Amino acid sequence: MVTKEIVKDKDILGGVPIFRGTRIPVSQIFALRSSGMTDRDIMNNYAITKKQIDIAYRYAAIELNGKNRK
């Protein structure tokens, strides 16, 4: 699944899902959270909004549930 906010481009970070207009992988949100950072910490230290963090969670849930399988 690719949304307006999340894109995959093989020429940018090898096609890893990123937030549009950045080189920040969606997976980075989860790495930061697992390291102990809060959403507020992430927003303060990266060019990420609360909306983008929420989108990352929804994106992960959909991907993990296999909604995108063909």
PDB file of N, CA, C and O in Angstrom, chain B, residues numbered from 101:
ATOM      1  N   MET B 101       0.848  -1.180   0.000  1.00  0.00           N
ATOM      2  CA  MET B 101       0.000   0.000   0.000  1.00  0.00           C
ATOM      3  C   MET B 101       0.889   1.237   0.000  1.00  0.00           C
ATOM      4  O   MET B 101       1.830   1.349   0.785  1.00  0.00           O
ATOM      5  N   VAL B 102       0.580   2.125  -0.864  1.00  0.00           N
ATOM      6  CA  VAL B 102       1.263   3.415  -0.884  1.00  0.00           C
ATOM      7  C   VAL B 102       0.177   4.475  -0.773  1.00  0.00           C
ATOM      8  O   VAL B 102      -0.800   4.458  -1.523  1.00  0.00           O
ATOM      9  N   THR B 103       0.350   5.378   0.150  1.00  0.00           N
ATOM     10  CA  THR B 103      -0.630   6.442   0.359  1.00  0.00           C
ATOM     11  C   THR B 103      -0.067   7.735  -0.181  1.00  0.00           C
ATOM     12  O   THR B 103       1.053   7.775  -0.689  1.00  0.00           O
ATOM     13  N   LYS B 104      -0.850   8.793  -0.069  1.00  0.00           N
ATOM     14  CA  LYS B 104      -0.351  10.113  -0.462  1.00  0.00           C
ATOM     15  C   LYS B 104       0.833  10.519   0.412  1.00  0.00           C
ATOM     16  O   LYS B 104       1.706  11.271  -0.023  1.00  0.00           O
ATOM     17  N   GLU B 105       0.857  10.023   1.632  1.00  0.00           N
ATOM     18  CA  GLU B 105       1.891  10.414   2.586  1.00  0.00           C
ATOM     19  C   GLU B 105       3.093   9.473   2.598  1.00  0.00           C
ATOM     20  O   GLU B 105       4.180   9.865   3.024  1.00  0.00           O
ATOM     21  N   ILE B 106       2.912   8.242   2.139  1.00  0.00           N
ATOM     22  CA  ILE B 106       3.981   7.246   2.138  1.00  0.00           C
ATOM     23  C   ILE B 106       4.234   6.809   0.707  1.00  0.00           C
ATOM     24  O   ILE B 106       3.306   6.460  -0.023  1.00  0.00           O
ATOM     25  N   VAL B 107       5.490   6.833   0.318  1.00  0.00           N
ATOM     26  CA  VAL B 107       5.840   6.461  -1.053  1.00  0.00           C
ATOM     27  C   VAL B 107       6.962   5.433  -1.057  1.00  0.00           C
ATOM     28  O   VAL B 107       7.745   5.324  -0.113  1.00  0.00           O
ATOM     29  N   LYS B 108       7.010   4.690  -2.144  1.00  0.00           N
ATOM     30  CA  LYS B 108       8.095   3.745  -2.399  1.00  0.00           C
ATOM     31  C   LYS B 108       8.677   4.103  -3.758  1.00  0.00           C
ATOM     32  O   LYS B 108       7.948   4.209  -4.745  1.00  0.00           O
ATOM     33  N   ASP B 109       9.969   4.284  -3.804  1.00  0.00           N
ATOM     34  CA  ASP B 109      10.658   4.609  -5.054  1.00  0.00           C
ATOM     35  C   ASP B 109      11.984   3.871  -5.026  1.00  0.00           C
ATOM     36  O   ASP B 109      12.810   4.101  -4.143  1.00  0.00           O
ATOM     37  N   LYS B 110      12.189   2.987  -5.986  1.00  0.00           N
ATOM     38  CA  LYS B 110      13.407   2.170  -5.978  1.00  0.00           C
ATOM     39  C   LYS B 110      14.668   3.022  -6.017  1.00  0.00           C
ATOM     40  O   LYS B 110      15.744   2.550  -5.649  1.00  0.00           O
ATOM     41  N   ASP B 111      14.550   4.260  -6.454  1.00  0.00           N
ATOM     42  CA  ASP B 111      15.709   5.144  -6.514  1.00  0.00           C
ATOM     43  C   ASP B 111      15.948   5.922  -5.212  1.00  0.00           C
ATOM     44  O   ASP B 111      16.947   6.630  -5.083  1.00  0.00           O
ATOM     45  N   ILE B 112      15.038   5.787  -4.265  1.00  0.00           N
ATOM     46  CA  ILE B 112      15.192   6.446  -2.962  1.00  0.00           C
ATOM     47  C   ILE B 112      15.236   5.368  -1.889  1.00  0.00           C
ATOM     48  O   ILE B 112      14.249   4.670  -1.657  1.00  0.00           O
ATOM     49  N   LEU B 113      16.371   5.238  -1.246  1.00  0.00           N
ATOM     50  CA  LEU B 113      16.586   4.248  -0.193  1.00  0.00           C
ATOM     51  C   LEU B 113      16.195   2.837  -0.635  1.00  0.00           C
ATOM     52  O   LEU B 113      15.721   2.035   0.171  1.00  0.00           O
ATOM     53  N   GLY B 114      16.395   2.546  -1.912  1.00  0.00           N
ATOM     54  CA  GLY B 114      16.151   1.200  -2.429  1.00  0.00           C
ATOM     55  C   GLY B 114      14.702   0.760  -2.415  1.00  0.00           C
ATOM     56  O   GLY B 114      14.423  -0.438  -2.454  1.00  0.00           O
ATOM     57  N   GLY B 115      13.781   1.695  -2.360  1.00  0.00           N
ATOM     58  CA  GLY B 115      12.365   1.353  -2.402  1.00  0.00           C
ATOM     59  C   GLY B 115      11.725   1.145  -1.044  1.00  0.00           C
ATOM     60  O   GLY B 115      10.570   0.726  -0.964  1.00  0.00           O
ATOM     61  N   VAL B 116      12.453   1.429   0.024  1.00  0.00           N
ATOM     62  CA  VAL B 116      11.892   1.348   1.364  1.00  0.00           C
ATOM     63  C   VAL B 116      10.797   2.401   1.492  1.00  0.00           C
ATOM     64  O   VAL B 116      10.985   3.531   1.040  1.00  0.00           O
ATOM     65  N   PRO B 117       9.655   2.062   2.097  1.00  0.00           N
ATOM     66  CA  PRO B 117       8.603   3.068   2.281  1.00  0.00           C
ATOM     67  C   PRO B 117       9.113   4.253   3.111  1.00  0.00           C
ATOM     68  O   PRO B 117       9.662   4.076   4.198  1.00  0.00           O
ATOM     69  N   ILE B 118       8.920   5.456   2.576  1.00  0.00           N
ATOM     70  CA  ILE B 118       9.340   6.680   3.251  1.00  0.00           C
ATOM     71  C   ILE B 118       8.180   7.663   3.294  1.00  0.00           C
ATOM     72  O   ILE B 118       7.196   7.521   2.569  1.00  0.00           O
ATOM     73  N   PHE B 119       8.315   8.655   4.152  1.00  0.00           N
ATOM     74  CA  PHE B 119       7.335   9.739   4.165  1.00  0.00           C
ATOM     75  C   PHE B 119       7.629  10.651   2.982  1.00  0.00           C
ATOM     76  O   PHE B 119       8.770  11.058   2.765  1.00  0.00           O
ATOM     77  N   ARG B 120       6.588  10.964   2.223  1.00  0.00           N
ATOM     78  CA  ARG B 120       6.732  11.805   1.028  1.00  0.00           C
ATOM     79  C   ARG B 120       7.495  13.084   1.357  1.00  0.00           C
ATOM     80  O   ARG B 120       7.230  13.746   2.360  1.00  0.00           O
ATOM     81  N   GLY B 121       8.439  13.412   0.497  1.00  0.00           N
ATOM     82  CA  GLY B 121       9.198  14.638   0.657  1.00  0.00           C
ATOM     83  C   GLY B 121      10.343  14.537   1.650  1.00  0.00           C
ATOM     84  O   GLY B 121      11.005  15.533   1.942  1.00  0.00           O
ATOM     85  N   THR B 122      10.583  13.327   2.175  1.00  0.00           N
ATOM     86  CA  THR B 122      11.683  13.126   3.127  1.00  0.00           C
ATOM     87  C   THR B 122      12.483  11.901   2.688  1.00  0.00           C
ATOM     88  O   THR B 122      12.140  11.231   1.713  1.00  0.00           O
ATOM     89  N   ARG B 123      13.524  11.632   3.408  1.00  0.00           N
ATOM     90  CA  ARG B 123      14.264  10.381   3.264  1.00  0.00           C
ATOM     91  C   ARG B 123      14.158   9.606   4.579  1.00  0.00           C
ATOM     92  O   ARG B 123      15.049   8.836   4.938  1.00  0.00           O
ATOM     93  N   ILE B 124      13.057   9.827   5.282  1.00  0.00           N
ATOM     94  CA  ILE B 124      12.833   9.170   6.568  1.00  0.00           C
ATOM     95  C   ILE B 124      11.978   7.932   6.344  1.00  0.00           C
ATOM     96  O   ILE B 124      10.811   8.045   5.970  1.00  0.00           O
ATOM     97  N   PRO B 125      12.550   6.742   6.571  1.00  0.00           N
ATOM     98  CA  PRO B 125      11.767   5.516   6.410  1.00  0.00           C
ATOM     99  C   PRO B 125      10.650   5.431   7.453  1.00  0.00           C
ATOM    100  O   PRO B 125      10.819   5.842   8.601  1.00  0.00           O
ATOM    101  N   VAL B 126       9.530   4.899   7.035  1.00  0.00           N
ATOM    102  CA  VAL B 126       8.419   4.687   7.957  1.00  0.00           C
ATOM    103  C   VAL B 126       8.880   3.801   9.111  1.00  0.00           C
ATOM    104  O   VAL B 126       8.486   4.021  10.256  1.00  0.00           O
ATOM    105  N   SER B 127       9.702   2.814   8.819  1.00  0.00           N
ATOM    106  CA  SER B 127      10.178   1.894   9.858  1.00  0.00           C
ATOM    107  C   SER B 127      10.988   2.610  10.937  1.00  0.00           C
ATOM    108  O   SER B 127      11.105   2.106  12.054  1.00  0.00           O
ATOM    109  N   GLN B 128      11.539   3.758  10.624  1.00  0.00           N
ATOM    110  CA  GLN B 128      12.323   4.514  11.603  1.00  0.00           C
ATOM    111  C   GLN B 128      11.477   4.906  12.799  1.00  0.00           C
ATOM    112  O   GLN B 128      11.981   4.979  13.920  1.00  0.00           O
ATOM    113  N   ILE B 129      10.197   5.159  12.574  1.00  0.00           N
ATOM    114  CA  ILE B 129       9.292   5.514  13.674  1.00  0.00           C
ATOM    115  C   ILE B 129       9.291   4.409  14.716  1.00  0.00           C
ATOM    116  O   ILE B 129       9.356   4.681  15.915  1.00  0.00           O
ATOM    117  N   PHE B 130       9.217   3.164  14.265  1.00  0.00           N
ATOM    118  CA  PHE B 130       9.142   2.035  15.194  1.00  0.00           C
ATOM    119  C   PHE B 130      10.476   1.793  15.889  1.00  0.00           C
ATOM    120  O   PHE B 130      10.508   1.413  17.059  1.00  0.00           O
ATOM    121  N   ALA B 131      11.570   2.010  15.177  1.00  0.00           N
ATOM    122  CA  ALA B 131      12.892   1.885  15.793  1.00  0.00           C
ATOM    123  C   ALA B 131      13.074   2.934  16.885  1.00  0.00           C
ATOM    124  O   ALA B 131      13.601   2.641  17.958  1.00  0.00           O
ATOM    125  N   LEU B 132      12.636   4.150  16.605  1.00  0.00           N
ATOM    126  CA  LEU B 132      12.754   5.215  17.590  1.00  0.00           C
ATOM    127  C   LEU B 132      11.881   4.949  18.809  1.00  0.00           C
ATOM    128  O   LEU B 132      12.303   5.157  19.947  1.00  0.00           O
ATOM    129  N   ARG B 133      10.658   4.486  18.559  1.00  0.00           N
ATOM    130  CA  ARG B 133       9.752   4.176  19.671  1.00  0.00           C
ATOM    131  C   ARG B 133      10.318   3.052  20.528  1.00  0.00           C
ATOM    132  O   ARG B 133      10.253   3.114  21.756  1.00  0.00           O
ATOM    133  N   SER B 134      10.875   2.021  19.886  1.00  0.00           N
ATOM    134  CA  SER B 134      11.400   0.893  20.653  1.00  0.00           C
ATOM    135  C   SER B 134      12.659   1.279  21.430  1.00  0.00           C
ATOM    136  O   SER B 134      13.034   0.598  22.384  1.00  0.00           O
ATOM    137  N   SER B 135      13.310   2.372  21.023  1.00  0.00           N
ATOM    138  CA  SER B 135      14.485   2.846  21.762  1.00  0.00           C
ATOM    139  C   SER B 135      14.087   3.709  22.955  1.00  0.00           C
ATOM    140  O   SER B 135      14.943   4.139  23.727  1.00  0.00           O
ATOM    141  N   GLY B 136      12.790   3.962  23.104  1.00  0.00           N
ATOM    142  CA  GLY B 136      12.312   4.721  24.259  1.00  0.00           C
ATOM    143  C   GLY B 136      11.828   6.120  23.953  1.00  0.00           C
ATOM    144  O   GLY B 136      11.351   6.817  24.849  1.00  0.00           O
ATOM    145  N   MET B 137      11.938   6.547  22.708  1.00  0.00           N
ATOM    146  CA  MET B 137      11.470   7.893  22.373  1.00  0.00           C
ATOM    147  C   MET B 137       9.945   7.935  22.344  1.00  0.00           C
ATOM    148  O   MET B 137       9.294   6.966  21.953  1.00  0.00           O
ATOM    149  N   THR B 138       9.392   9.053  22.754  1.00  0.00           N
ATOM    150  CA  THR B 138       7.950   9.263  22.660  1.00  0.00           C
ATOM    151  C   THR B 138       7.634   9.895  21.305  1.00  0.00           C
ATOM    152  O   THR B 138       8.532  10.329  20.584  1.00  0.00           O
ATOM    153  N   ASP B 139       6.360   9.938  20.978  1.00  0.00           N
ATOM    154  CA  ASP B 139       5.958  10.611  19.739  1.00  0.00           C
ATOM    155  C   ASP B 139       6.440  12.064  19.755  1.00  0.00           C
ATOM    156  O   ASP B 139       6.910  12.577  18.740  1.00  0.00           O
ATOM    157  N   ARG B 140       6.322  12.714  20.896  1.00  0.00           N
ATOM    158  CA  ARG B 140       6.759  14.112  21.008  1.00  0.00           C
ATOM    159  C   ARG B 140       8.264  14.223  20.777  1.00  0.00           C
ATOM    160  O   ARG B 140       8.718  15.149  20.105  1.00  0.00           O
ATOM    161  N   ASP B 141       9.044  13.287  21.325  1.00  0.00           N
ATOM    162  CA  ASP B 141      10.494  13.281  21.091  1.00  0.00           C
ATOM    163  C   ASP B 141      10.787  13.164  19.598  1.00  0.00           C
ATOM    164  O   ASP B 141      11.633  13.879  19.061  1.00  0.00           O
ATOM    165  N   ILE B 142      10.082  12.261  18.942  1.00  0.00           N
ATOM    166  CA  ILE B 142      10.289  12.040  17.504  1.00  0.00           C
ATOM    167  C   ILE B 142       9.969  13.314  16.731  1.00  0.00           C
ATOM    168  O   ILE B 142      10.734  13.731  15.862  1.00  0.00           O
ATOM    169  N   MET B 143       8.829  13.931  17.055  1.00  0.00           N
ATOM    170  CA  MET B 143       8.434  15.151  16.351  1.00  0.00           C
ATOM    171  C   MET B 143       9.440  16.276  16.586  1.00  0.00           C
ATOM    172  O   MET B 143       9.702  17.071  15.683  1.00  0.00           O
ATOM    173  N   ASN B 144      10.001  16.346  17.783  1.00  0.00           N
ATOM    174  CA  ASN B 144      10.958  17.402  18.106  1.00  0.00           C
ATOM    175  C   ASN B 144      12.322  17.183  17.459  1.00  0.00           C
ATOM    176  O   ASN B 144      13.051  18.144  17.211  1.00  0.00           O
ATOM    177  N   ASN B 145      12.670  15.935  17.185  1.00  0.00           N
ATOM    178  CA  ASN B 145      14.004  15.622  16.669  1.00  0.00           C
ATOM    179  C   ASN B 145      14.046  15.305  15.176  1.00  0.00           C
ATOM    180  O   ASN B 145      15.125  15.248  14.585  1.00  0.00           O
ATOM    181  N   TYR B 146      12.900  15.102  14.574  1.00  0.00           N
ATOM    182  CA  TYR B 146      12.815  14.766  13.149  1.00  0.00           C
ATOM    183  C   TYR B 146      11.736  15.633  12.519  1.00  0.00           C
ATOM    184  O   TYR B 146      10.874  16.166  13.218  1.00  0.00           O
ATOM    185  N   ALA B 147      11.783  15.770  11.233  1.00  0.00           N
ATOM    186  CA  ALA B 147      10.774  16.561  10.519  1.00  0.00           C
ATOM    187  C   ALA B 147       9.525  15.705  10.281  1.00  0.00           C
ATOM    188  O   ALA B 147       9.126  15.467   9.141  1.00  0.00           O
ATOM    189  N   ILE B 148       8.925  15.255  11.373  1.00  0.00           N
ATOM    190  CA  ILE B 148       7.764  14.368  11.324  1.00  0.00           C
ATOM    191  C   ILE B 148       6.644  14.985  12.146  1.00  0.00           C
ATOM    192  O   ILE B 148       6.884  15.560  13.208  1.00  0.00           O
ATOM    193  N   THR B 149       5.420  14.860  11.649  1.00  0.00           N
ATOM    194  CA  THR B 149       4.261  15.376  12.371  1.00  0.00           C
ATOM    195  C   THR B 149       3.538  14.235  13.080  1.00  0.00           C
ATOM    196  O   THR B 149       3.775  13.062  12.793  1.00  0.00           O
ATOM    197  N   LYS B 150       2.663  14.590  13.998  1.00  0.00           N
ATOM    198  CA  LYS B 150       1.837  13.585  14.682  1.00  0.00           C
ATOM    199  C   LYS B 150       0.992  12.825  13.658  1.00  0.00           C
ATOM    200  O   LYS B 150       0.805  11.615  13.785  1.00  0.00           O
ATOM    201  N   LYS B 151       0.490  13.520  12.660  1.00  0.00           N
ATOM    202  CA  LYS B 151      -0.304  12.872  11.620  1.00  0.00           C
ATOM    203  C   LYS B 151       0.528  11.803  10.913  1.00  0.00           C
ATOM    204  O   LYS B 151       0.026  10.710  10.649  1.00  0.00           O
ATOM    205  N   GLN B 152       1.787  12.101  10.604  1.00  0.00           N
ATOM    206  CA  GLN B 152       2.642  11.127   9.934  1.00  0.00           C
ATOM    207  C   GLN B 152       2.919   9.919  10.827  1.00  0.00           C
ATOM    208  O   GLN B 152       2.975   8.789  10.343  1.00  0.00           O
ATOM    209  N   ILE B 153       3.093  10.153  12.119  1.00  0.00           N
ATOM    210  CA  ILE B 153       3.298   9.042  13.050  1.00  0.00           C
ATOM    211  C   ILE B 153       2.064   8.154  13.065  1.00  0.00           C
ATOM    212  O   ILE B 153       2.182   6.930  13.017  1.00  0.00           O
ATOM    213  N   ASP B 154       0.889   8.751  13.131  1.00  0.00           N
ATOM    214  CA  ASP B 154      -0.356   7.984  13.105  1.00  0.00           C
ATOM    215  C   ASP B 154      -0.494   7.204  11.807  1.00  0.00           C
ATOM    216  O   ASP B 154      -0.933   6.054  11.819  1.00  0.00           O
ATOM    217  N   ILE B 155      -0.127   7.812  10.695  1.00  0.00           N
ATOM    218  CA  ILE B 155      -0.178   7.141   9.400  1.00  0.00           C
ATOM    219  C   ILE B 155       0.779   5.957   9.385  1.00  0.00           C
ATOM    220  O   ILE B 155       0.455   4.910   8.824  1.00  0.00           O
ATOM    221  N   ALA B 156       1.947   6.106   9.990  1.00  0.00           N
ATOM    222  CA  ALA B 156       2.908   5.001  10.062  1.00  0.00           C
ATOM    223  C   ALA B 156       2.306   3.809  10.796  1.00  0.00           C
ATOM    224  O   ALA B 156       2.474   2.667  10.367  1.00  0.00           O
ATOM    225  N   TYR B 157       1.611   4.064  11.891  1.00  0.00           N
ATOM    226  CA  TYR B 157       0.973   2.979  12.642  1.00  0.00           C
ATOM    227  C   TYR B 157      -0.102   2.290  11.808  1.00  0.00           C
ATOM    228  O   TYR B 157      -0.179   1.062  11.786  1.00  0.00           O
ATOM    229  N   ARG B 158      -0.926   3.072  11.127  1.00  0.00           N
ATOM    230  CA  ARG B 158      -1.981   2.481  10.278  1.00  0.00           C
ATOM    231  C   ARG B 158      -1.368   1.694   9.129  1.00  0.00           C
ATOM    232  O   ARG B 158      -1.827   0.598   8.806  1.00  0.00           O
ATOM    233  N   TYR B 159      -0.346   2.245   8.523  1.00  0.00           N
ATOM    234  CA  TYR B 159       0.344   1.585   7.414  1.00  0.00           C
ATOM    235  C   TYR B 159       0.900   0.231   7.864  1.00  0.00           C
ATOM    236  O   TYR B 159       0.736  -0.775   7.175  1.00  0.00           O
ATOM    237  N   ALA B 160       1.554   0.217   9.020  1.00  0.00           N
ATOM    238  CA  ALA B 160       2.120  -1.026   9.541  1.00  0.00           C
ATOM    239  C   ALA B 160       1.028  -2.052   9.827  1.00  0.00           C
ATOM    240  O   ALA B 160       1.185  -3.233   9.518  1.00  0.00           O
ATOM    241  N   ALA B 161      -0.065  -1.606  10.410  1.00  0.00           N
ATOM    242  CA  ALA B 161      -1.160  -2.533  10.722  1.00  0.00           C
ATOM    243  C   ALA B 161      -1.714  -3.166   9.453  1.00  0.00           C
ATOM    244  O   ALA B 161      -1.983  -4.367   9.424  1.00  0.00           O
ATOM    245  N   ILE B 162      -1.883  -2.376   8.420  1.00  0.00           N
ATOM    246  CA  ILE B 162      -2.411  -2.899   7.166  1.00  0.00           C
ATOM    247  C   ILE B 162      -1.421  -3.872   6.540  1.00  0.00           C
ATOM    248  O   ILE B 162      -1.811  -4.948   6.088  1.00  0.00           O
ATOM    249  N   GLU B 163      -0.157  -3.506   6.511  1.00  0.00           N
ATOM    250  CA  GLU B 163       0.877  -4.375   5.933  1.00  0.00           C
ATOM    251  C   GLU B 163       0.985  -5.690   6.711  1.00  0.00           C
ATOM    252  O   GLU B 163       1.076  -6.761   6.112  1.00  0.00           O
ATOM    253  N   LEU B 164       0.976  -5.610   8.019  1.00  0.00           N
ATOM    254  CA  LEU B 164       1.101  -6.814   8.839  1.00  0.00           C
ATOM    255  C   LEU B 164      -0.108  -7.731   8.732  1.00  0.00           C
ATOM    256  O   LEU B 164       0.003  -8.943   8.917  1.00  0.00           O
ATOM    257  N   ASN B 165      -1.246  -7.156   8.437  1.00  0.00           N
ATOM    258  CA  ASN B 165      -2.451  -7.957   8.278  1.00  0.00           C
ATOM    259  C   ASN B 165      -2.599  -8.509   6.869  1.00  0.00           C
ATOM    260  O   ASN B 165      -3.564  -9.217   6.581  1.00  0.00           O
ATOM    261  N   GLY B 166      -1.662  -8.195   5.994  1.00  0.00           N
ATOM    262  CA  GLY B 166      -1.691  -8.747   4.638  1.00  0.00           C
ATOM    263  C   GLY B 166      -2.745  -8.162   3.735  1.00  0.00           C
ATOM    264  O   GLY B 166      -3.125  -8.800   2.753  1.00  0.00           O
ATOM    265  N   LYS B 167      -3.230  -6.979   4.027  1.00  0.00           N
ATOM    266  CA  LYS B 167      -4.272  -6.359   3.204  1.00  0.00           C
ATOM    267  C   LYS B 167      -3.778  -6.029   1.814  1.00  0.00           C
ATOM    268  O   LYS B 167      -4.581  -5.819   0.905  1.00  0.00           O
ATOM    269  N   ASN B 168      -2.475  -5.982   1.634  1.00  0.00           N
ATOM    270  CA  ASN B 168      -1.910  -5.598   0.339  1.00  0.00           C
ATOM    271  C   ASN B 168      -1.493  -6.792  -0.504  1.00  0.00           C
ATOM    272  O   ASN B 168      -0.968  -6.607  -1.602  1.00  0.00           O
ATOM    273  N   ARG B 169      -1.705  -7.977  -0.039  1.00  0.00           N
ATOM    274  CA  ARG B 169      -1.277  -9.151  -0.797  1.00  0.00           C
ATOM    275  C   ARG B 169      -2.128  -9.329  -2.031  1.00  0.00           C
ATOM    276  O   ARG B 169      -3.343  -9.133  -2.009  1.00  0.00           O
ATOM    277  N   LYS B 170      -1.461  -9.705  -3.114  1.00  0.00           N
ATOM    278  CA  LYS B 170      -2.193  -9.888  -4.373  1.00  0.00           C
ATOM    279  C   LYS B 170      -2.308 -11.355  -4.688  1.00  0.00           C
ATOM    280  O   LYS B 170      -2.890 -11.723  -5.709  1.00  0.00           O
TER     281      LYS B 170
END
